[in-house]
Structures are given as structure tokens and as C-alpha cells.
């Protein structure tokens, strides 16, 4: 077995001693250094201003949002998206009703019982508007179509069809007859964290109206998602570089560096959880990016631990060799 002292001597012969590298002096601030700092601060300031400016308009509705023509002796419907749960593929919408013509009394109440049926991917939801009362705002849940696993590039579509019937009841309250009434629908509103694109039906009234709502992740959500993924990638690449340098004895390894790697293994899952609107682990972003980063970080940690054991053993052997020489 080669003497550790001989290994150290051989290494010193290949790498000339540089006192500045062994004990570096504080680097003075130069004009170039201040310029680099100013550029970095300026880029972050521009990024923040861009996010601040665009966040005010992110989530607004795009598409046909002008008020439709009011139906004669019918009901105007305003459909407003209020919330969205991509995990359940469900959107909460608010419905506001405006009766016109013979359907409305002078005080705004209904002259007949009206049943409004809302069709979506999740089925049919019915809203009953009672005679003699002003139509109340209703919130219902409609189904959407999309794939949460494709986060953050996931998108969703909700197709909504609405039909309304004036119903006649007998003395027992049972429905005896239904008469379709004309409708006009307007879709308008926004959902936090999403860009909403609306396809309204033709502006004219009809017995059956249909519209669609398309949802995409907002630009700010995409920006911070890819920014955090980029930071995670840089952290793992730094860990891999440290693992290579220490395993090839180009850098000495202390216990504090082992603590850094342990922190890295805890930081990666935490950063994964704070991605805006992220799904549970198992989505496409994990298969393509996150799980690979975690695997590389684990491998780098193992390499560093092995390198630390080898360097620590070499240090102990060197110490024992020095003690033995002094005793001789």
C-alpha cells in the first residue's frame, strides 16, 4: 500500500503551491464588479416590475363579453366563473338571472315557476326559480375536461349548455306541463391564477344556448414555476460538481459540506410543494424533471459521503504516520 505521505508528496509535485490559492485574500470591489452587481439587481427589478404590471390583468376574461340582446318574454343569464379545482376537474360558476316581458312582474319577481337546466361534462344541474320571487343568484359546479398531470402546461375546457322551461304545477305541486322559454347568455369573469378564454354563443336569444370556457395557467404562474425548477436544477448541478471535485480529491471535504447536501435533500421536496398550483407527486413534471433531480442529488450525496470517508481515513493515516515518525 502506498504511504499517505508519499501520495501527498506526489500530489504536491504535480500541483505547484500557490500561496494566494491556499490562503486567498479578500477580493476588492472593482468597477467591473459594481457593474455586474448593478446589472443583476436591474434584471431582478425589471422582472419584479413585469410581474407587478401583468398580475393586475392576469386572469381576466378574453373573448366575446358584450351583453347579448334581451329575449322577449324570456330570461337573460349572466354566467360568471368564480373558482376552479383542477384536481377534481370542477369549476364553480355564479348564475344571475334577469327575466323580461311577461315573465316579470313590476317588482322584478317571476310570474311563473321556471326551471333552468345547466349541462356540462359532469352532468345536468337544475336551478328552480320560484314564482312570485325575484330570481336569486345561484352558484353551481360544472365539469371541465383537462389533464391535471400535465402541469404546468395543463389547460381545461368547460362546455356549458343552458335550457329553461316555464313549468305549470297542479294543486299538489307536481309538474304538469313545461314550455321552453327563450334565453340569452353572457359569460364573463375571471379566476385567480388562470387566464380565461370565453366563447359565447350567438348574441340572439334561443331556446337552448351554449358557451365554452377555456382555462390556461396564467403567465405569472408559468414564470415562477419554471424559475423555481431552474433554481432546483442549478442546486443539483452544484451538488454534482461538488461531488466530482471531492471524489477526485480536487477539493477537501468538511462536515459542513455534508450538512449542505443533507439540506439539499430536504429542500428539493419543499420547493416542489411550493410550486404555484402544483399537483401531488406523480405528475408529468415529476417524471420529466423533479424525480431525476432528486435521484441525482441522492447519488451526489452518496458520492460525497464516500469521498468524506476516504479523505477522513487518509487524514487519520497521515496523522498516525506523523506520530510514528516522531516516536522514532
HUNOR-V21892 format. One record per residue. N is the residue number from 0. RES is the residue in one letter. OMEGA is omega in whole degrees, -180 to 180 (none if undefined). Layout:
n = <N & N>
res = <RES & RES>
omega = <OMEGA & OMEGA>
This chain:
n = <0 & 1 & 2 & 3 & 4 & 5 & 6 & 7 & 8 & 9 & 10 & 11 & 12 & 13 & 14 & 15 & 16 & 17 & 18 & 19 & 20 & 21 & 22 & 23 & 24 & 25 & 26 & 27 & 28 & 29 & 30 & 31 & 32 & 33 & 34 & 35 & 36 & 37 & 38 & 39 & 40 & 41 & 42 & 43 & 44 & 45 & 46 & 47 & 48 & 49 & 50 & 51 & 52 & 53 & 54 & 55 & 56 & 57 & 58 & 59 & 60 & 61 & 62 & 63 & 64 & 65 & 66 & 67 & 68 & 69 & 70 & 71 & 72 & 73 & 74 & 75 & 76 & 77 & 78 & 79 & 80 & 81 & 82 & 83 & 84 & 85 & 86 & 87 & 88 & 89 & 90 & 91 & 92 & 93 & 94 & 95 & 96 & 97 & 98 & 99 & 100 & 101 & 102 & 103 & 104 & 105 & 106 & 107 & 108 & 109 & 110 & 111 & 112 & 113 & 114 & 115 & 116 & 117 & 118 & 119 & 120 & 121 & 122 & 123 & 124 & 125 & 126 & 127 & 128 & 129 & 130 & 131 & 132 & 133 & 134 & 135 & 136 & 137 & 138 & 139 & 140 & 141 & 142 & 143 & 144 & 145 & 146 & 147 & 148 & 149 & 150 & 151 & 152 & 153 & 154 & 155 & 156 & 157 & 158 & 159 & 160 & 161 & 162 & 163 & 164 & 165 & 166 & 167 & 168 & 169 & 170 & 171 & 172 & 173 & 174 & 175 & 176 & 177 & 178 & 179 & 180 & 181 & 182 & 183 & 184 & 185 & 186 & 187 & 188 & 189 & 190 & 191 & 192 & 193 & 194 & 195 & 196 & 197 & 198 & 199 & 200 & 201 & 202 & 203 & 204 & 205 & 206 & 207 & 208 & 209 & 210 & 211 & 212 & 213 & 214 & 215 & 216 & 217 & 218 & 219 & 220 & 221 & 222 & 223 & 224 & 225 & 226 & 227 & 228 & 229 & 230 & 231 & 232 & 233 & 234 & 235 & 236 & 237 & 238 & 239 & 240 & 241 & 242 & 243 & 244 & 245 & 246 & 247 & 248 & 249 & 250 & 251 & 252 & 253 & 254 & 255 & 256 & 257 & 258 & 259 & 260 & 261 & 262 & 263 & 264 & 265 & 266 & 267 & 268 & 269 & 270 & 271 & 272 & 273 & 274 & 275 & 276 & 277 & 278 & 279 & 280 & 281 & 282 & 283 & 284 & 285 & 286 & 287 & 288 & 289 & 290 & 291 & 292 & 293 & 294 & 295 & 296 & 297 & 298 & 299 & 300 & 301 & 302 & 303 & 304 & 305 & 306 & 307 & 308 & 309 & 310 & 311 & 312 & 313 & 314 & 315 & 316 & 317 & 318 & 319 & 320 & 321 & 322 & 323 & 324 & 325 & 326 & 327>
res = <X & X & X & X & X & X & X & X & X & X & X & X & X & X & X & X & X & X & X & X & X & X & X & X & X & X & X & X & X & X & X & X & X & X & X & X & X & X & X & X & X & X & X & X & X & X & X & X & X & X & X & X & X & X & X & X & X & X & X & X & X & X & X & X & X & X & X & X & X & X & X & X & X & X & X & X & X & X & X & X & X & X & X & X & X & X & X & X & X & X & X & X & X & X & X & X & X & X & X & X & X & X & X & X & X & X & X & X & X & X & X & X & X & X & X & X & X & X & X & X & X & X & X & X & X & X & X & X & X & X & X & X & X & X & X & X & X & X & X & X & X & X & X & X & X & X & X & X & X & X & X & X & X & X & X & X & X & X & X & X & X & X & X & X & X & X & X & X & X & X & X & X & X & X & X & X & X & X & X & X & X & X & X & X & X & X & X & X & X & X & X & X & X & X & X & X & X & X & X & X & X & X & X & X & X & X & X & X & X & X & X & X & X & X & X & X & X & X & X & X & X & X & X & X & X & X & X & X & X & X & X & X & X & X & X & X & X & X & X & X & X & X & X & X & X & X & X & X & X & X & X & X & X & X & X & X & X & X & X & X & X & X & X & X & X & X & X & X & X & X & X & X & X & X & X & X & X & X & X & X & X & X & X & X & X & X & X & X & X & X & X & X & X & X & X & X & X & X & X & X & X & X & X & X & X & X & X & X & X & X & X & X & X & X & X & X & X & X & X & X & X & X & X & X & X & X & X & X>
omega = <-178 & 179 & 178 & 180 & 178 & 176 & 179 & 179 & 179 & 179 & 180 & 177 & -179 & -179 & -179 & -178 & 178 & -176 & 179 & 178 & 180 & -180 & -173 & 177 & 176 & -179 & -179 & 176 & 179 & 178 & 178 & 179 & 178 & 179 & 179 & 178 & 180 & 179 & -179 & 179 & 179 & 178 & 178 & 178 & 178 & 178 & 180 & 179 & 178 & 178 & -179 & -178 & -176 & -178 & -179 & -178 & 179 & 179 & 177 & -177 & 175 & 179 & -178 & -178 & 180 & -178 & 180 & 176 & -179 & 178 & 176 & -178 & -179 & -177 & 169 & -176 & 172 & 180 & -176 & 175 & -178 & -179 & -178 & 177 & -177 & -180 & -179 & -176 & -179 & 178 & 175 & -179 & 177 & 180 & 174 & -173 & 178 & 178 & -180 & 173 & -175 & 177 & -173 & 171 & -179 & 180 & 178 & 179 & -177 & 176 & -180 & 171 & -179 & 174 & 179 & 179 & -179 & -180 & 177 & -180 & -178 & -180 & -176 & 174 & -178 & 177 & -179 & 177 & -172 & 176 & 178 & 179 & 174 & -178 & 180 & 175 & -178 & 173 & 179 & 178 & 178 & -179 & 177 & 179 & -179 & -176 & -179 & -175 & -180 & 177 & 4 & -180 & -180 & 175 & -172 & 179 & 175 & 175 & -175 & 174 & -175 & 174 & -179 & 180 & 168 & -173 & 174 & -176 & 175 & -178 & 180 & 178 & 179 & -180 & 180 & -178 & 177 & 177 & 178 & 177 & -178 & -179 & 168 & -174 & 172 & 179 & -178 & 179 & -178 & 178 & -178 & 177 & -177 & 169 & -174 & 177 & -172 & 171 & 180 & 176 & 176 & -174 & -177 & 178 & 178 & 178 & 179 & -180 & -177 & 176 & -180 & 179 & -180 & -177 & 173 & 175 & -180 & -179 & 179 & 177 & 178 & -179 & -177 & 178 & -179 & 177 & 179 & 176 & 177 & 178 & 178 & 179 & 179 & 178 & -180 & 178 & 175 & 177 & 178 & 179 & 177 & 179 & 179 & -178 & -178 & -179 & 177 & 176 & 174 & 175 & 175 & -172 & 177 & -179 & -180 & 178 & 174 & 177 & 178 & 179 & 177 & 177 & 179 & -179 & 176 & -176 & -177 & 177 & 179 & 179 & 178 & -178 & -177 & 173 & -174 & 177 & -174 & 176 & 175 & -179 & -178 & 180 & -178 & -180 & 178 & -179 & -176 & -171 & -164 & -177 & 176 & 177 & 180 & 179 & 178 & 179 & 178 & 179 & 179 & 178 & 178 & 180 & -179 & 179 & 178 & 178 & 179 & 178 & -180 & 180 & 179 & 178 & 178 & 178 & 179 & 178 & 179 & 179 & 179 & 179 & 179 & 179 & 180 & 179 & 180 & 178 & 179 & none>
